[in-house]
Amino acid sequence: MVRTGGGPNAGHTIVLPQGKVVLHQLACGVLREGVTGISGPGMVIDPVTLESEILELRQRELLKGELVISERAHVILPLHTLEDAWEEDLRVSKNPTGSVGTTRRGIGPAYADRYARWGIRMVDLVHPADLGQKLDLLYATKTFLKDPPGRDQLEAALTEMGSRLAMYVRPTEPMLWNAITEGQSVLLESAQSALLDIDFGMYPFVTSSHPTAAGALVGSGIPPSELDEVLGVAKAYATRVGAGPFPTEVGGEMGEYLAREGEERGATTGRPRRCGWLDLVLLRYVCRLNGFTSLAITKADVLGGLDEIPICVGYRTESGDTITDYPPTLASDYARVTPIYEKFPGWPTFTSRLREKIRREGAAAVPGGLKRFLHFIAQETRVPVEYLGFGAGREDTLWLGRGAPTHPVTITPWTS
């Protein structure tokens, strides 16, 4: 398993029999015996927090698989976290609403230095012969920062961390190529939503990498010809962390209800997520952008017990045009669209009895309202819904079968 991009700005929560685990920079494969978990070349890695993450897993005896870190992954330095805060403060000083909502963990500046070609990579930490020279250049680009860490102290700290992490750092592309040749399964794990892609997200309210299917290939070193399936994961409703337009956002008691029932807080930052209704304009867009071969719809249990569930099927612009499958490119235009909703009948609350019945009987036990909801998503996106999630545990994910049915669904138009 390969985590292909991003850094410690995105946490992945996994519920195991031993309890909840939040991974920030490690691939989920490290939790499973017999699996290799690779932090791939497309990532930016904070070695300090990485060591803490590894130590926590070892203390909890949860580091079951093999851990490998790509030597090509770039390093997040204290300089980058200072620069991240400086950039956000600069935006706000020019415009009180100008924050893009970064985690201030240095991810953006680390990617910027990567593309400026003066970044530091993991290979520089484990082979530090030229590290000092590279730091000299990097420090020369950061003269605008106040009170940066001492250059010599940073070099010493990085060299020491490199010696401790050296056992994990290696070339990862040959490992993956050999695994494919031997017929082993390789799973690429994206770190964030496709709608945060630096090119295809709602710029500038985006991340600094490419959390798309194409980006996963680049961030792992696997050629496109080896790709078999692309699984898109979407909640039964919509969430967003940080700033930016959110047409289907729900306020008031319902917004609080979704956030509470869905436990919607960022796994890394603890920031509350903004919640809203499922947006098919965006889902259709990312289905085409990523070439999804199937969908996994999660957190269906959060909507259980609601009488009606709105789904956004399109946007109406200020000029009166209707948009159905491609969001406006300008964030300012996107902020002014009006969502067009259609209402859907709800389904029962996910009681322990209903959960157990679904686990025992499978798709036949899924409530009718939820079946219609899933069929409608498949019909509108032209992508089959293969998995249904109705809880955080491993036993709460139901496989619906390959090419799950996409029967036509008729619903009542409703706008708001």
C-alpha positions in Angstrom: 0.0 0.0 0.0 1.3 3.4 -1.0 0.4 6.8 0.4 1.0 8.9 -2.7 0.9 12.6 -1.7 0.4 15.3 1.0 1.9 15.4 4.4 0.8 15.6 8.0 -2.1 17.9 7.1 -4.4 14.9 6.5 -5.1 12.3 9.1 -6.6 8.9 8.3 -8.7 7.4 11.1 -8.8 3.6 11.3 -10.9 1.7 13.9 -9.2 -1.5 14.9 -10.2 -4.1 17.6 -7.4 -2.5 19.7 -9.0 0.9 19.3 -8.9 4.0 17.1 -5.7 4.8 15.2 -5.0 8.1 13.4 -2.2 7.9 10.7 -0.8 11.2 9.5 2.1 10.3 7.3 2.1 6.5 7.1 0.2 4.3 4.7 -2.6 2.2 6.3 -0.8 -0.9 5.2 1.7 -0.6 8.2 -1.2 -1.8 10.4 -1.6 -5.1 8.7 0.7 -8.1 9.0 2.2 -9.2 5.7 1.6 -5.8 4.1 4.2 -3.2 3.1 3.1 0.4 3.8 5.0 2.9 1.7 5.1 6.7 2.3 5.6 7.5 -1.4 7.8 9.9 -3.4 4.9 12.3 -3.9 4.7 13.1 -0.2 6.3 15.9 1.9 7.3 14.5 5.3 8.0 16.1 8.7 10.6 13.8 10.2 9.9 15.0 13.7 6.2 14.1 13.7 7.0 11.0 11.6 9.2 9.6 14.4 6.5 10.3 16.9 3.9 8.5 14.8 6.2 5.5 14.5 6.9 5.5 18.2 3.2 5.6 19.1 2.4 2.6 16.8 5.3 0.6 18.3 4.2 1.4 21.9 0.7 0.3 21.1 2.1 -2.8 19.2 0.2 -1.8 16.1 3.1 -1.6 13.7 2.4 -5.0 12.1 3.5 -4.5 8.5 6.7 -3.4 6.9 7.3 0.4 6.9 9.1 2.0 4.0 9.7 5.7 3.2 10.6 6.8 -0.3 14.0 8.4 -0.5 12.5 10.9 -3.0 9.9 12.3 -0.6 10.7 15.9 0.4 11.2 17.1 3.9 9.1 19.6 5.8 11.5 21.8 7.8 10.8 24.3 10.7 11.5 26.9 8.0 8.4 25.7 6.2 6.0 25.9 9.2 7.2 29.5 9.8 6.6 30.3 6.2 3.2 28.8 6.2 2.1 30.9 9.1 3.7 34.0 7.5 1.8 33.4 4.2 -1.6 33.0 5.9 -1.0 36.1 8.0 0.0 38.0 4.9 -3.3 37.0 3.1 -5.4 38.0 6.1 -3.5 41.3 6.4 -4.5 42.2 2.8 -8.0 40.8 3.1 -9.7 39.8 6.4 -11.5 37.0 4.6 -8.4 36.0 2.5 -7.3 33.0 4.5 -7.2 29.7 2.5 -7.4 27.7 5.7 -4.1 25.9 5.7 -3.1 23.7 8.7 0.0 25.9 9.1 2.1 22.7 9.1 4.4 23.8 6.3 3.0 21.6 3.5 2.5 24.4 0.9 6.0 25.9 1.4 7.6 22.5 1.3 5.9 21.7 -2.1 6.9 25.2 -3.3 10.5 24.6 -2.5 10.2 21.2 -4.2 9.2 22.8 -7.4 11.7 25.6 -7.1 14.3 22.8 -7.0 16.0 23.7 -3.8 14.0 21.4 -1.5 15.6 18.8 0.9 14.7 15.2 0.3 14.7 12.1 2.6 17.7 10.9 0.7 19.6 14.0 1.8 19.0 13.1 5.5 20.3 9.6 5.2 23.2 10.6 2.9 24.1 14.0 4.3 27.3 14.8 2.4 25.7 17.7 0.5 23.1 18.6 3.1 25.0 21.7 4.4 25.3 23.1 0.9 21.6 22.6 0.2 20.6 24.2 3.5 22.8 27.2 2.7 20.8 27.7 -0.5 17.5 27.2 1.2 18.3 29.7 4.0 19.2 32.2 1.4 15.7 32.1 0.1 14.1 32.6 3.5 15.6 35.9 4.6 12.1 37.3 5.1 11.4 35.0 8.0 11.8 36.3 11.5 13.8 34.2 14.0 14.4 31.1 11.9 16.1 28.2 13.6 19.9 28.2 13.5 21.2 26.7 10.3 23.9 24.7 12.0 21.6 23.3 14.7 19.1 22.4 12.0 21.7 20.5 10.0 22.8 18.6 13.1 19.2 17.7 13.9 18.4 16.6 10.4 21.5 14.4 10.2 20.7 12.8 13.6 17.1 12.1 12.5 18.3 10.7 9.2 20.5 8.2 11.0 17.5 7.0 13.0 15.2 6.8 10.0 17.7 5.3 7.6 16.4 1.8 8.2 13.1 2.8 6.5 14.3 4.9 3.7 15.0 3.3 0.3 14.1 3.5 -3.4 10.4 2.5 -3.6 9.6 2.5 -7.4 11.6 -0.8 -8.0 9.8 -2.4 -5.0 6.4 -1.6 -6.6 7.5 -2.6 -10.1 8.7 -6.0 -8.8 5.5 -6.5 -6.8 3.4 -5.9 -10.0 5.6 -8.2 -12.0 5.1 -10.9 -9.3 1.3 -10.5 -9.5 1.0 -8.9 -6.0 -1.8 -6.4 -5.3 -0.8 -2.7 -4.9 -3.2 -0.2 -3.4 -2.6 3.5 -3.8 -4.0 5.6 -1.0 -4.8 9.2 -1.6 -4.4 11.6 1.2 -7.1 14.2 0.6 -10.2 15.0 -1.5 -9.8 15.3 -5.2 -11.6 18.6 -4.9 -8.5 19.9 -3.1 -6.3 19.2 -6.1 -4.0 22.2 -6.8 -5.1 22.3 -10.4 -8.7 21.0 -10.4 -9.9 22.1 -6.9 -11.5 25.4 -6.1 -8.3 27.4 -6.3 -6.9 29.0 -4.1 -8.8 27.0 -1.4 -6.9 23.8 -2.3 -3.9 21.8 -1.1 -0.5 21.8 -2.7 -0.5 18.4 -4.3 -2.5 16.2 -6.6 -5.0 14.0 -4.7 -6.4 12.5 -7.9 -6.0 9.2 -9.6 -3.5 10.7 -12.0 -1.6 12.3 -9.1 -1.5 8.9 -7.3 0.3 7.4 -10.2 2.8 10.3 -10.3 3.2 10.1 -6.5 4.0 6.4 -6.5 6.0 5.9 -9.7 3.5 3.4 -11.1 2.8 3.8 -14.9 -0.8 4.4 -16.0 -0.9 1.1 -18.0 -0.7 -0.9 -14.7 -3.9 0.7 -13.2 -6.8 -1.7 -12.9 -9.4 0.0 -10.8 -10.1 3.5 -9.3 -12.4 3.5 -6.3 -13.9 6.8 -5.3 -14.9 7.3 -1.7 -17.6 9.8 -0.9 -19.8 10.4 2.2 -23.5 10.3 1.9 -23.4 14.0 2.7 -20.7 16.7 2.1 -18.0 18.1 4.4 -15.2 20.6 4.1 -12.5 21.7 6.5 -11.2 25.3 6.2 -12.2 28.2 4.1 -13.8 28.4 0.7 -17.2 28.3 -1.0 -19.5 25.5 0.0 -22.9 25.9 -1.8 -24.7 23.0 -0.1 -23.4 23.9 3.4 -26.1 23.5 6.1 -26.3 25.8 9.1 -28.3 25.8 12.2 -29.5 22.8 14.1 -29.2 20.5 11.0 -25.6 21.4 10.4 -24.8 20.8 14.1 -26.7 17.5 13.9 -24.6 16.3 10.9 -21.4 17.4 12.6 -22.3 15.7 15.9 -23.6 12.5 14.5 -20.8 12.2 11.9 -18.1 13.2 14.5 -16.9 15.7 11.9 -13.6 17.0 13.1 -10.3 16.9 11.3 -8.3 13.9 12.4 -5.0 15.9 12.3 -6.0 19.4 13.5 -9.2 18.7 15.4 -10.9 21.6 13.5 -14.6 21.2 13.0 -15.7 20.2 9.5 -18.4 22.2 7.8 -21.3 20.0 6.8 -23.8 20.0 4.0 -25.9 17.9 1.6 -24.5 15.6 -1.1 -23.5 17.6 -4.2 -23.9 15.7 -7.4 -22.3 18.5 -9.5 -19.1 17.9 -7.7 -19.4 14.1 -7.6 -20.1 13.9 -11.3 -17.1 16.2 -11.9 -14.6 14.1 -9.8 -16.0 10.8 -11.3 -15.0 12.0 -14.7 -11.8 13.6 -13.5 -10.6 10.4 -11.8 -12.1 7.8 -14.0 -13.8 6.0 -11.1 -14.6 2.4 -11.8 -16.8 2.2 -8.7 -17.9 4.2 -5.7 -17.9 3.6 -2.0 -20.6 5.7 -0.2 -19.8 6.0 3.5 -21.5 7.4 6.7 -25.0 6.4 5.5 -25.9 5.9 9.1 -25.4 9.6 9.9 -28.5 10.4 7.8 -30.6 7.5 9.2 -33.8 8.7 10.9 -34.2 11.8 8.7 -37.6 12.1 7.0 -36.2 13.7 3.9 -32.7 14.0 2.5 -31.9 16.7 -0.1 -29.4 16.0 -2.8 -28.0 18.9 -4.9 -28.5 18.0 -8.6 -27.4 21.2 -10.1 -26.5 24.9 -9.6 -28.3 28.0 -10.8 -26.0 30.9 -11.7 -26.8 34.6 -11.3 -27.4 34.8 -15.0 -30.1 32.0 -14.7 -28.0 29.3 -16.3 -28.0 25.8 -14.9 -24.8 23.8 -14.2 -24.9 20.1 -13.6 -21.5 18.5 -14.0 -18.7 21.2 -13.9 -18.3 23.8 -11.1 -17.2 27.3 -12.0 -13.5 27.8 -12.2 -13.5 31.1 -10.3 -14.1 30.8 -6.6 -15.9 34.1 -6.6 -18.4 32.8 -9.2 -18.7 29.5 -7.3 -19.6 31.4 -4.1 -22.6 32.9 -5.9 -24.3 29.8 -7.3 -27.6 28.6 -5.9 -27.9 24.8 -5.4 -30.9 23.0 -7.0 -32.1 20.3 -4.7 -34.3 17.2 -5.1 -35.6 15.6 -2.0 -35.3 11.9 -1.2 -37.2 9.8 1.2 -35.1 9.0 4.2 -34.4 5.6 5.8 -34.6 4.3 9.4 -32.1 5.0 12.2 -29.2 2.6 12.2 -30.0 0.8 15.4 -27.7 -2.1 16.6 -30.4 -4.5 15.4 -30.4 -3.0 11.8 -26.6 -3.0 11.7 -26.4 -6.7 12.7 -29.1 -7.6 10.2 -27.1 -5.9 7.4 -23.9 -7.7 8.5 -25.7 -11.0 8.5 -27.9 -10.7 5.4 -25.9 -8.3 3.3 -27.5 -6.0 0.6 -30.9 -7.6 1.0 -31.2 -6.0 4.4 -30.3 -2.5 3.3 -33.4 -0.2 3.9 -35.4 0.6 0.7 -34.9 4.4 1.0 -31.1 3.9 1.2 -31.2 1.6 -1.8 -33.0 4.2 -3.8 -30.5 6.8 -2.6 -27.5 4.7 -3.8 -29.2 3.8 -7.1 -29.8 7.4 -7.8 -26.1 8.3 -7.2 -25.1 5.5 -9.5 -27.6 6.6 -12.1 -26.5 10.2 -12.0 -22.7 9.6 -12.0 -22.8 6.5 -14.3 -20.5 4.8 -11.8 -21.7 1.8 -9.8 -21.8 2.0 -6.0 -19.8 -1.1 -4.9 -19.4 -0.4 -1.2 -21.7 1.0 1.5 -20.3 2.3 4.8 -22.6 2.6 7.8 -20.1 2.9 10.7 -16.5 3.3 11.5 -15.7 -0.4 12.2 -14.4 -2.8 9.6 -17.6 -4.8 10.0 -19.6 -1.8 9.0 -18.5 -1.7 5.4 -20.8 -3.8 3.1 -19.7 -5.0 -0.3 -22.7 -4.6 -2.7 -21.2 -6.6 -5.5 -19.4 -5.8 -8.7 -21.4 -3.4 -10.9 -24.1 -2.8 -8.3 -27.4 -2.1 -9.9 -28.2 1.3 -11.3 -32.0 1.0 -11.7 -33.7 4.3 -12.7 -35.0 6.3 -9.8 -37.9 8.8 -9.8 -37.9 11.5 -7.2 -39.7 14.7 -6.4 -38.2 18.0 -7.6 -37.5 20.5 -4.8 -35.6 23.7 -4.8 -34.3 25.9 -1.9 
